[in-house]
Amino acid sequence: MSDHSPSGRPGQVTITLDGVLREVPGGRSLAAALIAIDEPVTRHDRAGRPRAAYCGMGVCFECTVTVDGAPLIRSCQEPVRAGMTVDTTGEEAR
C-alpha cells in the first residue's frame, strides 16, 4: 500500500479506526497519529473511564489497542501504516 491517502495528500495514510476510514499523519506511532486527529482515547478502564497514551515509551500499557485483529498492541510502539485496522473498543479482544 502507498503511504498516501486516497486524496493524494503526502504524509497522510488511511486507516480504519473503530470501523470508520480515517486519514492520519504517517511517519509516527499510532498513538501520536491518533492524538494528531484529536482521537487520543485508546481504551476504557473497568470503570468505563477513557484511557490514552501515558508514558509514550511502551512501559505502562495505557495505550493498548487491537491492530489487525491482534489485541493488546501498545499504540505508542506501533508505527502507523496505510490500511491498518484499529479497534479501541476492546470488542475484538473479548
PLY file of the C-alpha trace (Angstrom):
ply
format ascii 1.0
element vertex 94
property float x
property float y
property float z
element edge 93
property int vertex1
property int vertex2
end_header
0.00 0.00 0.00
1.02 3.55 -0.61
1.97 6.00 2.12
-0.61 8.37 0.68
-4.30 8.73 1.30
-6.91 8.40 -1.46
-6.94 12.21 -1.55
-3.29 12.05 -2.58
-2.05 14.21 0.27
1.56 13.21 1.01
2.31 12.18 4.55
-1.27 11.11 5.20
-2.31 7.45 5.39
-5.75 5.93 5.63
-6.55 3.55 8.47
-9.79 2.04 9.72
-10.43 3.30 13.25
-13.33 1.60 15.02
-14.92 0.77 11.68
-14.50 4.24 10.14
-11.94 5.18 7.48
-9.74 7.98 8.82
-6.80 9.88 7.40
-3.92 10.19 9.86
-0.39 11.55 9.60
2.12 8.90 8.57
5.67 8.52 9.80
4.87 8.33 13.50
3.50 5.99 16.12
-0.16 5.06 16.05
-0.68 6.83 19.41
0.83 10.06 18.03
-1.29 9.79 14.87
-4.47 9.37 16.94
-3.58 12.36 19.08
-2.95 14.40 15.92
-6.52 13.77 14.71
-7.97 14.52 18.16
-8.83 10.87 18.87
-6.48 10.16 21.81
-8.66 7.56 23.61
-7.29 4.08 23.03
-9.34 2.10 25.54
-11.58 2.37 28.62
-10.73 1.00 32.06
-13.03 -1.33 34.01
-14.92 1.66 35.44
-15.54 2.97 31.91
-13.10 5.89 32.14
-11.27 6.76 28.91
-7.56 5.99 28.77
-4.85 7.16 26.37
-1.09 7.06 25.93
0.61 7.96 29.19
4.31 7.10 29.15
4.72 7.07 25.37
7.54 4.51 25.57
5.79 1.16 25.96
6.05 0.71 29.72
2.56 1.47 31.09
0.18 -0.33 28.64
-2.37 2.50 28.89
-2.46 2.86 25.10
-3.24 -0.72 24.12
-5.47 -1.27 21.11
-6.34 -4.13 18.78
-4.49 -3.84 15.44
-5.49 -6.06 12.52
-7.13 -8.48 14.97
-4.16 -8.70 17.36
-5.16 -7.47 20.85
-3.04 -5.58 23.39
-0.83 -3.75 20.92
0.86 -0.74 22.51
-0.08 2.07 20.14
2.88 4.18 21.28
5.20 1.50 19.90
3.27 0.59 16.74
4.19 2.51 13.57
1.11 3.77 11.75
0.75 2.30 8.26
-1.76 2.59 5.47
-4.56 0.06 5.61
-4.23 -0.95 9.25
-7.43 -1.70 11.16
-7.51 -0.33 14.70
-10.11 -1.18 17.33
-10.24 0.86 20.54
-13.48 -0.65 21.83
-11.92 -3.89 23.01
-14.58 -5.94 21.20
-12.02 -7.98 19.23
-10.11 -8.88 22.40
-13.19 -10.37 24.09
0 1
1 2
2 3
3 4
4 5
5 6
6 7
7 8
8 9
9 10
10 11
11 12
12 13
13 14
14 15
15 16
16 17
17 18
18 19
19 20
20 21
21 22
22 23
23 24
24 25
25 26
26 27
27 28
28 29
29 30
30 31
31 32
32 33
33 34
34 35
35 36
36 37
37 38
38 39
39 40
40 41
41 42
42 43
43 44
44 45
45 46
46 47
47 48
48 49
49 50
50 51
51 52
52 53
53 54
54 55
55 56
56 57
57 58
58 59
59 60
60 61
61 62
62 63
63 64
64 65
65 66
66 67
67 68
68 69
69 70
70 71
71 72
72 73
73 74
74 75
75 76
76 77
77 78
78 79
79 80
80 81
81 82
82 83
83 84
84 85
85 86
86 87
87 88
88 89
89 90
90 91
91 92
92 93
